[in-house]
Amino acid sequence: MGSPTLQLYNDLYKFDTILLSWNQITAPNAPSPRSHSTATLLPSGKIIYIGGVSQDAAGSQTNLINMTEIQIFDTNSLSWSTHTASSSVLIQPRVGHTAVLTSDNNSIIIMGGTSSYQLSQTTVYPKLLKLDVSSEPYQYSELIPSGTNPPPSLSYHSANIYSDYMIIAFGNITNDVTYSNETSSKVYLLYIPCLTWESTFIPGRSDCKSNLKSNQKDSSNLKIIIGCSIAFGVVIIAGIFLCIIFRKNILEWFNRNPSSSGITNRDIQNHEQPT
């Protein structure tokens, strides 16, 4: 601020809420200097950084960061790592977006943003995304909610999770044609289980959750049935294979030792012929 030279940083600091003091953290594999990324803390102690801009050197041009490039800081091991998320849709890089962790801790919902952190702000697509962080590699998907109270395209708004609602407030209204010159003074509610924009907050709401749990249960049961069927098939095939080998070995033994059992080759051949 106040300098003619634009310079981004990749310093990392910890604030001690007991001692009310700041301490700088020196961590290996730090990303390039950057700004305008979102930071989302997972229960595992990992902080997920998404989007923003980076800079190779002080005074150089900034570059939008690919949304599939996920920087992770582990607060337990105090180390950085880079992960690549997969996506079935093309995601425009962005700044001015928000990212919140859902109440089940399995997904991060990313909303809005623009391709510029200056005045020339236009809409980026998709406008609403979900990043599944329940397993790796992380997986992006586009969210298309229903409802009668959707927000306009926004950047530099705020977003928070309360219960199963995502609460979006204020921000710049963007569009595809001209630069943003209008701000939003409204608050919007996204009810996540039903994926609907709502105009009223309903405490203790639980609809759509039962369907989700039922689908998850049916999926688990299907996996168990498929697994058991495969295991049963493997046992049957192995049993048939062992019987064939055993019969072959018995016949070979009789062929080598016909006198020891009183059974001749002719007896074996006659036994194998259909009656």
C-alpha positions as CSV (number, residue, x, y, z in Angstrom):
1,M,0.0,0.0,0.0
2,G,1.3,3.4,-0.9
3,S,4.1,2.0,-3.0
4,P,4.4,2.5,-6.8
5,T,5.6,-1.1,-7.1
6,L,3.0,-3.9,-6.7
7,Q,4.4,-6.6,-4.5
8,L,2.6,-9.7,-3.3
9,Y,3.9,-11.9,-0.4
10,N,3.8,-15.5,0.7
11,D,4.6,-14.9,4.4
12,L,2.6,-16.9,6.9
13,Y,1.8,-15.8,10.4
14,K,0.0,-17.4,13.4
15,F,-2.0,-15.3,15.9
16,D,-2.0,-16.7,19.5
17,T,-5.4,-16.0,20.9
18,I,-4.2,-16.6,24.5
19,L,-1.1,-14.5,24.5
20,L,-2.5,-12.1,21.8
21,S,0.7,-12.2,19.9
22,W,1.8,-12.7,16.3
23,N,4.5,-15.2,15.2
24,Q,5.8,-15.9,11.7
25,I,5.8,-19.5,10.5
26,T,8.6,-20.8,8.4
27,A,7.1,-23.8,6.4
28,P,8.6,-25.8,3.6
29,N,7.2,-25.9,0.0
30,A,5.6,-22.5,0.3
31,P,3.6,-21.4,-2.8
32,S,4.5,-18.3,-4.9
33,P,3.5,-14.9,-3.5
34,R,-0.3,-14.4,-4.0
35,S,-3.4,-12.6,-2.9
36,H,-7.2,-12.8,-3.1
37,S,-7.3,-16.6,-2.5
38,T,-10.0,-18.0,-0.2
39,A,-8.9,-19.9,2.9
40,T,-11.1,-22.7,4.3
41,L,-10.1,-24.6,7.4
42,L,-11.0,-28.3,7.5
43,P,-11.5,-30.3,10.8
44,S,-8.3,-32.2,10.0
45,G,-6.3,-29.0,10.5
46,K,-5.7,-28.4,6.8
47,I,-6.3,-25.0,5.3
48,I,-7.5,-25.1,1.6
49,Y,-6.5,-22.1,-0.5
50,I,-8.5,-21.6,-3.8
51,G,-8.2,-19.1,-6.6
52,G,-6.7,-15.6,-6.5
53,V,-3.7,-14.2,-8.3
54,S,0.0,-14.9,-8.0
55,Q,3.2,-13.0,-8.8
56,D,6.6,-14.2,-9.9
57,A,8.5,-11.2,-8.7
58,A,7.9,-7.8,-7.1
59,G,6.6,-5.4,-9.7
60,S,5.8,-8.1,-12.3
61,Q,2.3,-8.7,-13.7
62,T,-0.1,-10.8,-11.6
63,N,-1.5,-14.0,-13.0
64,L,-4.9,-15.6,-12.2
65,I,-4.4,-18.9,-10.5
66,N,-6.1,-22.0,-12.0
67,M,-9.0,-23.1,-9.8
68,T,-7.9,-26.7,-10.0
69,E,-4.5,-25.8,-8.4
70,I,-5.2,-26.3,-4.7
71,Q,-2.7,-25.1,-2.1
72,I,-3.0,-26.8,1.3
73,F,-1.3,-25.7,4.5
74,D,-1.3,-28.4,7.2
75,T,-1.4,-26.7,10.6
76,N,-0.3,-29.9,12.3
77,S,2.9,-30.6,10.4
78,L,3.4,-26.9,9.5
79,S,4.0,-27.8,5.8
80,W,2.6,-26.8,2.4
81,S,1.5,-29.1,-0.4
82,T,0.0,-28.6,-3.8
83,H,-2.9,-30.7,-5.0
84,T,-4.7,-30.8,-8.4
85,A,-8.5,-31.1,-8.3
86,S,-10.4,-32.8,-11.0
87,S,-13.4,-31.2,-12.8
88,S,-15.9,-32.2,-15.5
89,V,-16.6,-28.5,-16.2
90,L,-14.4,-25.6,-17.4
91,I,-13.9,-23.3,-14.5
92,Q,-12.8,-19.7,-15.0
93,P,-10.1,-18.5,-12.6
94,R,-11.3,-15.7,-10.3
95,V,-10.9,-13.3,-7.4
96,G,-13.6,-11.8,-5.2
97,H,-15.2,-15.2,-4.7
98,T,-16.2,-16.9,-1.5
99,A,-15.7,-20.4,-0.2
100,V,-17.5,-22.0,2.8
101,L,-17.3,-25.5,4.3
102,T,-20.7,-27.3,4.5
103,S,-21.9,-28.5,7.9
104,D,-21.1,-32.1,7.1
105,N,-17.4,-31.1,6.5
106,N,-17.4,-32.9,3.1
107,S,-17.7,-30.1,0.6
108,I,-16.6,-26.5,0.0
109,I,-19.1,-24.3,-1.8
110,I,-17.5,-21.6,-4.0
111,M,-19.6,-18.7,-5.2
112,G,-19.2,-15.8,-7.6
113,G,-16.1,-13.7,-8.2
114,T,-14.6,-11.9,-11.2
115,S,-11.5,-12.1,-13.3
116,S,-10.2,-8.7,-12.1
117,Y,-9.5,-7.3,-8.7
118,Q,-9.6,-3.8,-10.1
119,L,-12.6,-1.9,-11.5
120,S,-13.2,-3.9,-14.6
121,Q,-15.3,-6.7,-13.0
122,T,-17.4,-9.0,-15.2
123,T,-19.1,-12.3,-14.3
124,V,-17.1,-15.6,-14.2
125,Y,-18.5,-19.1,-14.8
126,P,-19.7,-21.3,-13.3
127,K,-21.1,-19.0,-10.7
128,L,-21.7,-21.7,-8.1
129,L,-19.4,-24.6,-7.5
130,K,-18.9,-27.5,-5.1
131,L,-15.5,-28.9,-4.3
132,D,-15.8,-32.4,-2.7
133,V,-13.0,-32.7,-0.1
134,S,-14.2,-36.0,1.4
135,S,-11.6,-37.9,-0.6
136,E,-8.7,-37.3,-2.9
137,P,-8.3,-36.1,-5.6
138,Y,-10.7,-33.3,-4.8
139,Q,-13.6,-33.1,-7.3
140,Y,-15.3,-30.0,-8.6
141,S,-18.9,-30.0,-9.8
142,E,-21.3,-27.2,-10.8
143,L,-24.3,-26.4,-8.6
144,I,-27.5,-25.2,-10.3
145,P,-30.0,-24.4,-7.5
146,S,-33.7,-23.9,-8.0
147,G,-35.9,-21.4,-6.1
148,T,-37.6,-18.0,-6.6
149,N,-35.1,-15.8,-4.8
150,P,-31.7,-16.3,-6.5
151,P,-29.0,-13.6,-6.1
152,P,-27.5,-11.7,-9.0
153,S,-24.0,-12.5,-10.1
154,L,-21.8,-11.2,-7.3
155,S,-18.2,-10.5,-6.5
156,Y,-16.5,-9.3,-3.3
157,H,-19.6,-10.4,-1.3
158,S,-19.6,-12.2,2.0
159,A,-20.7,-15.8,2.6
160,N,-21.1,-17.9,5.8
161,I,-22.6,-21.2,6.8
162,Y,-25.2,-21.4,9.6
163,S,-26.8,-24.7,10.2
164,D,-27.6,-26.0,6.6
165,Y,-28.0,-22.5,5.1
166,M,-25.4,-20.6,3.1
167,I,-25.9,-16.9,3.8
168,I,-24.7,-14.4,1.1
169,A,-24.6,-10.7,1.7
170,F,-23.8,-7.5,-0.2
171,G,-21.0,-7.3,-2.9
172,N,-20.7,-6.0,-6.4
173,I,-23.2,-7.0,-9.0
174,T,-21.4,-8.2,-12.1
175,N,-22.6,-8.9,-15.7
176,D,-21.3,-10.2,-19.0
177,V,-21.5,-6.9,-20.9
178,T,-20.3,-3.9,-18.9
179,Y,-18.1,-3.4,-15.9
180,S,-19.6,-3.6,-12.5
181,N,-21.1,-0.3,-11.4
182,E,-23.8,-1.4,-8.9
183,T,-23.6,-2.9,-5.5
184,S,-26.0,-5.3,-3.7
185,S,-27.6,-4.4,-0.4
186,K,-29.5,-7.7,0.0
187,V,-29.0,-11.0,1.9
188,Y,-29.7,-14.3,0.2
189,L,-30.2,-17.8,1.6
190,L,-29.2,-21.1,0.0
191,Y,-30.7,-24.2,1.7
192,I,-28.0,-26.7,0.9
193,P,-29.8,-30.1,1.4
194,C,-32.5,-29.2,-1.1
195,L,-30.2,-26.8,-3.1
196,T,-32.8,-24.1,-3.3
197,W,-32.7,-20.3,-2.9
198,E,-35.0,-19.3,-0.1
199,S,-36.5,-16.1,1.2
200,T,-37.2,-17.3,4.8
201,F,-34.9,-18.9,7.3
202,I,-36.6,-21.9,9.0
203,P,-34.8,-23.1,12.2
204,G,-34.5,-26.9,12.5
205,R,-35.5,-27.6,8.9
206,S,-34.7,-31.2,7.9
207,D,-36.4,-31.9,4.6
208,C,-34.2,-33.4,1.8
209,K,-31.8,-34.8,4.4
210,S,-33.7,-38.1,4.7
211,N,-33.6,-38.6,0.9
212,L,-29.9,-37.9,1.0
213,K,-29.3,-40.4,3.8
214,S,-31.6,-43.0,2.1
215,N,-29.6,-42.6,-1.2
216,Q,-26.3,-43.0,0.7
217,K,-27.7,-46.1,2.5
218,D,-28.9,-47.6,-0.8
219,S,-25.6,-47.0,-2.4
220,S,-23.8,-48.6,0.5
221,N,-26.1,-51.7,0.4
222,L,-25.5,-52.0,-3.4
223,K,-21.8,-51.9,-2.9
224,I,-22.1,-54.7,-0.2
225,I,-24.2,-56.9,-2.5
226,I,-21.9,-56.4,-5.5
227,G,-18.9,-57.2,-3.3
228,C,-20.5,-60.4,-1.9
229,S,-21.5,-61.5,-5.4
230,I,-18.0,-61.1,-6.7
231,A,-16.5,-62.9,-3.7
232,F,-19.1,-65.8,-4.2
233,G,-18.3,-66.0,-7.9
234,V,-14.5,-66.2,-7.2
235,V,-15.1,-69.0,-4.6
236,I,-17.2,-71.0,-7.1
237,I,-14.6,-70.6,-9.9
238,A,-11.8,-71.6,-7.6
239,G,-13.7,-74.7,-6.4
240,I,-14.3,-75.8,-10.0
241,F,-10.7,-75.2,-10.9
242,L,-9.5,-77.3,-7.9
243,C,-11.9,-80.1,-8.8
244,I,-10.5,-80.3,-12.3
245,I,-7.0,-80.4,-11.1
246,F,-7.8,-83.0,-8.5
247,R,-9.5,-85.3,-11.0
248,K,-6.6,-84.8,-13.5
249,N,-4.1,-85.8,-10.8
250,I,-6.2,-88.9,-9.8
251,L,-6.4,-90.1,-13.4
252,E,-2.7,-89.5,-13.9
253,W,-1.9,-91.5,-10.7
254,F,-4.1,-94.4,-11.9
255,N,-2.4,-94.4,-15.3
256,R,1.0,-94.6,-13.6
257,N,0.0,-97.2,-11.0
258,P,-2.8,-99.5,-12.6
259,S,-1.8,-102.6,-10.6
260,S,-1.9,-101.0,-7.2
261,S,-5.6,-100.5,-7.1
262,G,-6.8,-103.3,-9.4
263,I,-8.2,-100.7,-11.8
264,T,-6.9,-100.8,-15.4
265,N,-6.7,-98.2,-18.1
266,R,-9.5,-99.9,-19.8
267,D,-11.7,-99.7,-16.7
268,I,-11.0,-95.9,-16.5
269,Q,-11.8,-95.5,-20.2
270,N,-15.0,-97.5,-19.9
271,H,-16.0,-95.5,-16.9
272,E,-15.5,-92.2,-18.8
273,Q,-17.7,-93.5,-21.7
274,P,-21.4,-92.6,-21.5
275,T,-23.8,-95.5,-20.8
